[in-house]
C-alpha cells in the first residue's frame, strides 16, 4: 500500500513539473511571436536593370525525330463521292487510316 502511495505522489509531482515547463515554454513562444509580429518584416529591395545580352548559350546535343512520316492534308468542303478528299486515293497511305 505504501509503494502505491509513493508511486502516485511521484507521478503527481512529475506531472506538475512537466505541466509547468510546458506552460512556461508556451508563454515564451507566445511572447516571441507577438514581438515578431510587431516588427516590420525584413525585405531586400533592389533595382532591376537590363542585362547587356551579349552572352550566348550553347548546349550539347541535337534535336531529331525518332520516326519520319509523310503528312497528307485533309481539306473540309472538297470531297469526292466516297467521302475522302480529292488528294486521297484508294491506294494512298492516308486511306489505310480511315
FENLIN-V339324 format. One line per field, one symbol per residue. ss: DSSP state (a for helix, b for strand, c for the rest). phi: phi as a letter, one per 40 degrees, with the letter a starting at -180 (. if undefined). A space follows every 50 residues. Layout:
ss: ???
phi: ???
This chain:
ss: caaaaaaaaaaaaaaaaaaaaaaaaaaaaaaaaaaaaacccccccccccc ccccccccccccccccccccccccccccbcccccbcccccccaaaacc
phi: .ccccccccccccccdccccccccccccccccccccccccccbcbaccbc ccgccbbbbchabaccbbacbbcbbchbbbdcgccccbbccccccccc
